[in-house]
Amino acid sequence: MRAYATFIVAVLCATCVGAAVASQPLSTAGAKRAAVRVLSCDRSDQEALFRGSMRRVGGTGRMSMRFTLLQRDPGERFRRVRAPRLSRWKRSRYGVLRFAHRQRVRGLREGSDYRMRVDFRWYDGDGDLIRRRRLTSRTCSLAEPLPDLRVTSITGVPEGLGERYFLSVKNAGEMDAPESGLRLGVDGNAPRFASVPGLAPGETATVSVVGARCVYRVRATADPEQQIPESREGDNTLAHGCP
């Protein structure tokens, strides 16, 4: 069975931080130097939005990435979708610190599952390959409704030397969300974690976490380890100034 899809490409950014970039040793390049995520998975419009991102390693002159869509029909394994326009290499400008690209795919088949495989490559100033990596996103499923966890509000009150934060988490999806986790960061301090109970579609739960007293900014993420497949993965985080 062949798979057909129409692809629309949208570049997010190629961020340049200064013309001269200090070299970093290759040993500092960990798994977080590259990532691929599902930003949205829309069953009604039969489309998905993926994001690939990468950061320079020591000696990098230029970075590039290539997207490959994978499809799985019921009872089958994931296989590559042939799409020449999609498989072209996207290249950063020379000397940038970070490079990211958003890839939207349309015309997906209802009832199938999709993933995006991204090949990342780092080249030195002479154009020689110095590092490569391949990552695959989580699944965008058009087979059934999914939950969608969102942190909708953060409030806080002083408690001792710290502060007690109250975080509201909503399931904005179409399916029950099982028990999940929540991560709270305050001004770069060690993150705090809490459990979020299972939520029915449209239901909201408020959990409390004790953390450092806020000075500048708070940031909360539902399902930080991405253990729960969701219809939209890009809206799990809420960040703003001190409550």
C-alpha positions, 0 to 999 in steps of 0.5 A, a space after each residue: 500500500 503506497 502512502 501519499 502526502 503533500 508537504 509544505 515547508 516553513 523555516 523557523 529560524 537559523 539563529 546567528 549569535 555574533 560573527 565569531 563563535 568561541 570553539 568548544 571541545 567535542 566532548 561537551 556535545 551531548 544528546 541535547 545537541 540535537 532534537 526532534 519534536 512533534 509540535 502538533 498532530 491534527 486529526 481533523 485537518 490531517 496534518 502534523 507539524 514537526 520541529 528539528 533543532 541542533 546546536 553547534 559542537 566544537 569546530 562547527 562551521 555549518 549545520 544541516 538536517 534532513 527530514 524523512 516521514 515515516 508512516 505505519 498503517 494498522 498491523 504494519 511496521 513504520 516505513 518511509 514515505 517517498 517525498 523528494 521535496 521533503 528529503 532535501 537537506 536544510 542548511 544553516 548559515 555559517 557560524 550560527 550557534 543554533 539552527 532549527 527548522 519546522 516541517 509541516 506535512 499535510 494530506 496525511 491518511 486518517 487511521 495511520 501513525 506518523 513519525 519524523 526521522 531527522 538526520 543531523 550533520 555538523 561540518 567544519 569551516 572547510 566543509 568536512 563532516 565532523 559529526 552526525 546523528 539520527 533521531 526519530 520523533 514521537 508518534 503522531 497518531 491519526 488513528 484515535 483521539 489523544 489527550 492534550 495536557 497544558 499548564 494553564 496558570 501558575 500562582 504562588 504564596 510565600 511559605 517559609 524561605 521559599 514559596 508554594 506554587 499552585 499550578 493548573 493543568 488541563 486536558 484540552 484533548 479528546 481522550 482521557 489522560 492518565 496520571 502524569 508528571 509536572 516539572 517546575 523551574 524557578 530562576 534556574 534553581 534545581 527543578 521541582 516535580 509533582 504528580 498530576 492525576 488522571 484527567 478526563 477531556 476538558 478537566 483541570 487539576 490544580 497541584 501544589 509544589 514548594 520551591 524557591 522564592 521567585 525573583 525573575 521567572 517561573 516555568 512549568 511543564 506538564 508531562 516533561 518526559 513526554 511519556 503520554 502521546 498527545 495530539 499537540 506536544 508544543 503547548 505543555 509549557 507555561 512560562 512567565 514572570 513571578 506570580 
